[in-house]
Amino acid sequence: MSIDDETLMAFADGELPASERAAVEEALAHDETLVAKLAAHRSLGARLSSAFDGALGETTPQRLTDAAKPPRDAEIIAFAPRDKVRWSYREVGAMAASVAIGLVIGVGVMQRPQPMLVTSANGLTSNGALTSALNRQLASDEAGAVRIGLSFRAHDGAYCRTFDLTEGGASGVACHGETGWSVPLISRNASGGEIRTAGASAEVLNAVDRMIAGDPLDAEAERAARAGNWR
């Protein structure tokens, strides 16, 4: 049985239904490559978790707790729970191009002040609110139009950051260079909008695993990199 990356990630994170776990366990018993991929995902997840334990353990600001409370006279309607949607890699790949095109258009149907991505001779580059967030926003900061996931050094020494577009249902990886932030990867969130780990889809996490040199930056290292303009 062929086990795709989304199913393997759900298995590693303990989110796979019991009815599907037996098939994955059977495949793992006979496929050393699959075992290695599972170990790599768990290793990356552990590194991401340790890098952001401090931020995740912080107390939620009272203003946010208060804002989440409904007015006393509001009528609360309980909706039926919706099953999670798990996209296949073929679907994610097919949507990635349309996501990028939609974001590059920017101004137009959605009437956004500036597009968040633009095309250049070297591919996609960040623009507008995305550039601002990549330059200044920390992973622990409250998200606006952009949520920053993690920051890390790539094998070529460049600083890279993952990001999630909170209104666009897309996530990606951006790396800093001489002319700004290039975006080697942008994809629709494979979990249908739910952020699994640090604002990243399965495709983004796999890219990080290939690109990262060492561990993700912790909060102190992230601030130092920002102070040095990501150089």
N, C-alpha and C positions, 0 to 999 in steps of 0.2 A: 504494500500500500504506500502510495506517495503522500508524504506529510508536508504541507506547505509551511512557509515561515510564520504566517499568522497563527496557524494552529499550534505550531511548536512554541511560539511566544506565549500564547494563552495557557498552554500546558505548563510552561516554566513559571508563569505568574499565578498558577493555581486557579485560573479562570475557566478552564475547559470543563464542560459538563461531564459527569461521570460516565455517561453513555459513550463518549468519544475518547476518554482517557485510555481505555484498554487497548484500543487500536494503536494509539501512539506508543504505549509501553511495549506492545508487540513489535512495532517497527524499530524501536530503539534497541531491542534485544538482538536484532539482526543487521543493524546498519551503523557501522562505526562512524561514518561521516555525519549522520544525524546526531549521534551522541556528542560529537565534537561541536556541532552547531549549537546544541542545547547548552553545553558547558560554556561556550563563548557568550551566549546571551545572558546566562546567569552571572558570569563574571562581570560583564558590562553593567548589568543591573545593580550588582553589589557596589561597583565603583561609583555609579551615579548616586545611589542612595547615601553612601558615606560622604560624598562631596556636599550633599545638601541636607544632611541630617539637622544641622543647626537651624537653617531657614524653615524646614518643615516642622520643627518643634516649637517655633515661636508662637506666642499667644495671638489669636486673631484680634486685630484692633477693635475696640468697642464700637467705633463709628460704623464699621462694616457689619458687626453683629446687629446693631440697631437698625441699619438699613435693610437687613434681610427679614426683619420682623414685619408681618402684615399689619395694616391699621386695625385698631380694635374692632371697628365696625365692618371690616371687610368680610365678604363671604368667601370661604375657602372651599374650592371644588377639588375633589380627589380624582385624578385621572388614572385610568388603568395603566399599569407598568408596561413599557414598551421593550420588546426583546432587543438585545444588542445586535447591531448589524456588523458582520465581519466581511470586509471586502477582500477579494482575492487579488493576488499580485497583478494578474492580467487586467483586472478592472482598474486598479490603482494606476498602472502604467498608461492605460488608455485615457484616464482622466488627467494625468499630470500635464500633458501638453495643453489641454483646454484650460486648466487652472492657470498656467503661466500666461497664456494668451489673454485671458480675462483680466489678470492682474496688470499686464503690460498696458492694456487699453486704458485702464484707470479712469480718466475723465471721459465721459460719454454717458452711457445709459445710467450708471450709478452716480454721476456727477460728483466724483471725488475730487478734492482740490489738486492732488498730485497722485500719479500712479506709484505703487510701492516697488514695482520692478520695471526696469527698462532694458531694452536690448542694446548691446554694444558689439564691437568687432570680436570681443572675446566671450560673448554669450550674455547671460542675464546678470545684471548688477542691481544692487538695492537703490532705492530712491525714496524721497519724502519721509513719511513717518517710520518706515522700516530702517532707513539709514540712521535716523535720529535715535531709534531704540537700540540699534546695534552699537552705536557710538557711546551712548550714555547710560542705558538702562541696565540695571543689575538683575540677576535671576530672582533676587528676593524682593524687588520692587513690585508695586501693584501694577498689574497689566492694564494697558490702555488698548489701542488698536493692535498692539503687538505684545506677545508674551515671550520673554526670553527664557530658554530652557537651560542649557549648560554651555560653558565656555571651555575650550581646550586648545592645546597646541597640536598641530598636524605634524606629520613626519617631515614636511619641508620647513618646519619652524614657524609657519604662519599661525596666527590666532584665528580660530574658527568658533562660531556660535550657532546653536540651534535656535529656531524661533517658531512661533505659532501665530498665525493671523487670526485673531479672536473672532472676527466676523466673517472670515473667508473659508473657514474649515480646511485650511492648508497649513502645512509645516514645511520647514526646509533647513538647509545648512548654508551659512554664509562665511566666507573666509576673507580676512583683511589683506590687502595688497597695496602697492604703491598708488593706485588710482581709486582706492575705496574698497567697498565690500562686493566681491563677486559671489554669485549664488549658483554653486554647482549642482544643487539639488532642490527641487520644490515638488511637493506631492500632496495630494488630498489625504487628509487624516484617515488612515485605514480603518479606524474604529468608529467611523461615522460621526466624528466631531468630538468624541470623548478622548481626552488626552491620557494616554497610558503612562508614560514616563517622561517627565521634564519637557512637556510640550512637543513630543515627537511621535511620528508614525513609525510603523515597523521599518519602512524603507529608510527613514532618516536614522533610526538606531543602527541599522546594518551599515549605513554609510559612515556613521561615527566610529563604529567598531573597526572599520577598514582604515580610517584616516587618523585616529587618535594615537598620539605618542605619549605614553605615560598615563597619568590619571587626569580626570577633569579638574579644572581650577576650583579650589574652594573659595569661600566668600572673600577672604583676605587677598588671595592671589588675583581674583577677578577685579577687585578694586585697584590693585597695583597695575594690572594690565590696562585698565581704563585710564588711569593717571598717566600712563605712558603712551596714550593714544593707540593702543593695540599694535605697537611696533616692537 
